[in-house]
Amino acid sequence: MIRVLVVGADNFVGRRLVEALNASDWAEPVIAGPIGVGSFVGVKAVVNCTVGEPKAILSTARALYRTLDAREGAPLRIVHLGSMTIYGAARGQVDEHAGPEGALGPYAAVQYAAEQLARSVGAVVLRAGVEYGPGAPAWGERVGRWLLAD
């Protein structure tokens, strides 16, 4: 079994990841506390699932990726969960090589900055589209409330 450090395990995406890793026969999730060099002892992979307020997204990314950059030892597999919001005003066909277009709002700008920090340590960046379902406040719960409203 490999140990996978999950940053952001307290949100709707991170909780699902921890559940999936627990159900696997190949991985053991390790829920991240405060980020420091000791966070990575015995860990083979890191997944950053931090979502929510822009300030938290950026401060977590800075702490995580600066610490990983300064870390010595065997390289780790790193996955960063980003957001499609970084595409900004892009139209038409957009792929993972596309960068931001037009002015970005505060959330998208922070997501883009966090993604650049992740790339600086060789992370694989996944840009989520619309997260929905139980515990997903933006698209699951909000849309549900709209549908139930008179």
C-alpha positions as CSV (number, residue, x, y, z in Angstrom):
1,M,0.0,0.0,0.0
2,I,1.1,3.5,-0.7
3,R,0.4,6.4,1.5
4,V,-1.3,9.4,-0.2
5,L,-1.4,12.8,1.6
6,V,-4.7,14.4,1.0
7,V,-4.8,18.2,1.4
8,G,-8.3,19.5,1.7
9,A,-9.8,16.3,2.9
10,D,-12.5,18.2,4.8
11,N,-14.3,19.4,1.7
12,F,-16.8,17.6,-0.6
13,V,-14.1,16.6,-3.1
14,G,-11.5,15.6,-0.6
15,R,-13.9,13.6,1.5
16,R,-14.8,11.5,-1.6
17,L,-11.2,11.0,-2.4
18,V,-10.4,9.8,1.1
19,E,-13.4,7.4,0.9
20,A,-12.2,6.0,-2.5
21,L,-8.6,5.6,-1.2
22,N,-9.9,3.8,1.9
23,A,-12.0,1.5,-0.2
24,S,-9.0,0.6,-2.4
25,D,-6.5,-2.2,-1.8
26,W,-3.5,-0.2,-3.0
27,A,-3.6,3.1,-1.1
28,E,-3.9,4.5,2.4
29,P,-5.1,8.1,2.7
30,V,-3.2,10.4,5.1
31,I,-5.2,13.5,6.0
32,A,-3.0,16.6,6.0
33,G,-2.7,18.8,9.0
34,P,-0.5,21.9,9.0
35,I,1.9,21.7,6.1
36,G,5.6,21.1,7.0
37,V,8.4,18.9,6.0
38,G,7.2,16.2,8.4
39,S,3.9,16.1,6.5
40,F,5.6,13.9,3.8
41,V,7.2,11.2,5.9
42,G,6.3,7.8,4.4
43,V,4.1,9.4,1.8
44,K,4.5,8.5,-1.9
45,A,1.9,10.9,-3.4
46,V,0.1,14.2,-2.6
47,V,-3.3,15.4,-3.8
48,N,-4.3,19.0,-3.2
49,C,-8.1,19.2,-3.2
50,T,-8.3,22.6,-1.5
51,V,-11.4,24.5,-2.5
52,G,-13.4,27.4,-1.0
53,E,-12.3,30.9,-0.3
54,P,-9.6,32.3,-2.6
55,K,-7.4,33.2,0.4
56,A,-7.4,29.6,1.7
57,I,-6.7,28.2,-1.8
58,L,-3.7,30.4,-2.3
59,S,-2.2,30.2,1.2
60,T,-2.5,26.4,1.1
61,A,-0.9,26.2,-2.3
62,R,2.0,28.4,-1.2
63,A,2.7,26.5,1.9
64,L,2.3,23.1,0.2
65,Y,4.3,23.7,-3.0
66,R,7.1,25.8,-1.3
67,T,7.6,23.0,1.3
68,L,7.6,20.3,-1.5
69,D,10.1,22.4,-3.5
70,A,12.4,22.6,-0.5
71,R,12.0,18.9,0.4
72,E,14.8,16.4,0.0
73,G,14.3,12.8,-0.8
74,A,12.6,10.6,-3.4
75,P,10.2,12.5,-5.7
76,L,6.5,12.3,-5.0
77,R,3.6,12.0,-7.3
78,I,1.7,15.3,-7.0
79,V,-1.9,16.0,-8.2
80,H,-3.4,19.5,-8.0
81,L,-7.1,19.9,-8.4
82,G,-7.7,23.2,-10.2
83,S,-10.7,24.8,-11.8
84,M,-12.0,25.5,-15.3
85,T,-12.6,29.0,-14.1
86,I,-9.0,29.9,-15.1
87,Y,-10.1,29.9,-18.8
88,G,-11.8,33.2,-18.1
89,A,-13.7,34.5,-21.1
90,A,-12.4,31.8,-23.5
91,R,-14.9,30.7,-26.1
92,G,-15.1,27.7,-28.5
93,Q,-13.0,24.7,-28.1
94,V,-10.7,25.0,-25.1
95,D,-8.2,22.3,-24.0
96,E,-5.8,21.8,-21.1
97,H,-3.1,23.9,-22.9
98,A,-5.2,27.0,-23.0
99,G,-4.4,29.7,-20.6
100,P,-6.6,32.5,-19.2
101,E,-8.4,34.9,-21.5
102,G,-9.7,38.3,-20.5
103,A,-9.9,39.6,-17.0
104,L,-10.2,36.9,-14.3
105,G,-12.3,37.4,-11.2
106,P,-10.7,36.9,-7.8
107,Y,-11.5,33.2,-7.6
108,A,-10.2,32.4,-11.0
109,A,-7.1,34.5,-10.5
110,V,-6.3,32.6,-7.3
111,Q,-7.0,29.3,-9.0
112,Y,-4.6,30.2,-11.8
113,A,-1.9,31.3,-9.3
114,A,-2.2,28.1,-7.3
115,E,-2.0,26.1,-10.6
116,Q,1.3,27.9,-11.5
117,L,2.7,27.0,-8.1
118,A,1.7,23.4,-8.5
119,R,3.3,23.2,-12.0
120,S,6.6,24.6,-10.5
121,V,7.0,21.3,-8.5
122,G,5.9,19.1,-11.4
123,A,2.4,18.5,-10.3
124,V,-0.3,17.0,-12.6
125,V,-3.0,19.6,-12.8
126,L,-6.6,18.5,-13.2
127,R,-9.1,21.3,-14.0
128,A,-12.5,20.4,-12.6
129,G,-15.6,21.4,-14.4
130,V,-18.7,21.5,-12.4
131,E,-18.7,19.6,-9.1
132,Y,-22.1,18.4,-8.1
133,G,-23.8,16.0,-5.8
134,P,-24.2,15.7,-2.0
135,G,-22.0,18.1,-0.2
136,A,-21.2,20.2,-3.3
137,P,-22.6,23.6,-2.2
138,A,-22.1,25.6,-5.4
139,W,-23.8,23.3,-7.9
140,G,-25.5,20.5,-6.0
141,E,-27.1,22.3,-3.1
142,R,-27.7,25.7,-4.7
143,V,-29.3,24.3,-7.9
144,G,-31.4,22.0,-5.7
145,R,-32.7,25.0,-3.7
146,W,-33.5,26.8,-7.0
147,L,-35.4,23.9,-8.3
148,L,-37.4,23.7,-5.0
149,A,-38.2,27.4,-4.9
150,D,-41.5,28.8,-6.0
